[in-house]
């Protein structure tokens, strides 16, 4: 394992975890980061679940990549998740590549990186692994838990697997099961990686190389799906990339091509191809209603948690309709639920960028929940 | 605080579950939570109002009452409140049916088109009335289906909806409206508040 991962916070989870696939893992690393201070009542903790390509470094500078944290717009002093007031926790999901147990780790049986010998994990496995962290930090009940996209899916799973472990919850731009379109897009990403000869059935890591071309294409697919048609048109249109006319070649003539190439190849520097395979698979398998006999209504019954579901009008990956289905299920179970659709052209990415209406709504909700606890 | 909200609050029992359809900035919900320990939910279309409710810690669902009431299960609330919006729906009949499905009782308030000033304006000036309770002109009013207190009485009778209590409001004065005093109250009430279902 790379030396730069030695200095990040890690919990070795000793309690055996039986995965949904049937295998059991134990004494595995869970990398995490915290921001702000836990108060003496231990009632100001907020757990953030990260999305597909996120990690535990939500804000400030990521010490591994030296880039800004992925949710710097929402987490920090005086921000929606105000680190002067709240104790913000985020863990890297298992299957990931930022220090938690993942396919890059050494398999003690073979003494080689796991690669495809790593067990196939689910969203529920990710969430169960993270529960140990709350015990470790001495937190009995969270003030709030939140996350967007796959983070929102983990959150919904968290609320159903560990009912009432959080006072409030904000699932953002997500759904209770992965749609056919989302599975298809994930499959596109996986096929791009597996079609790269460097990938070599997942054994590339032993040779200290990455299937860069395949991984970059996988990321490009993602980036297209994170924007809206209108947002993309407004941002790029048909503008050419630092040139006056077409080159009559296959170089990146258009700005949008250049953007995708840049995003794709920047990504390979910080992410692992096998992790993309495992995490996208976990997302595809996600279907909460399948875990309960009575479907979704059964899943959310007896919820004391106060929910705020947020969707974005131009998000075509996790549409307002899918988010509203969460609200309908919560309503049908009698849960305390609020819902807001933020009007924006920024697509699925809206929760990661500076979208004032969204950030204001998130801040208002969390602050009002803290006031309720303190009353 | 609006007199109307005070009247509505008085009609509701303590410790019940109430859905406020078109809850605005949550003023009524706040009142119900603080004074009557009522468990509230709001439905509101306007984004600013939704944000105001969330800021106050009130549960609110952003959505359109005309098309999104189906998400609430049958008889899931003790009361459903609809304040001065019935006349703005395309299909008030359908909305009312939904409200009665969701709530064990329903409270509806309407701006009364039978109020004497409204009648006088139309009669004397021959123009669509513009008053404090009806501030818009004919071309920009959201009110598609104006009605009077008497109209709503007749409507409930036709649909076999039980009228439990009706309160008329004129400025700060309130009075009980019964079938015996309907004609006179229909003339002197700016607002009618119906408890039905």
Interface residues (C-beta under 8 A of the other chain):
Chain A: X306 X308 X324 X327 X328 X331 X332 X334 X336 X337 X338 X339 X340 X341 X342 X343 X357 X360 X361 X364 X365 X368 X369 X371 X372
Chain B: X41 X47 X50 X51 X53 X54 X55 X56 X57 X59 X60 X61 X62 X63 X71 X72 X73 X76
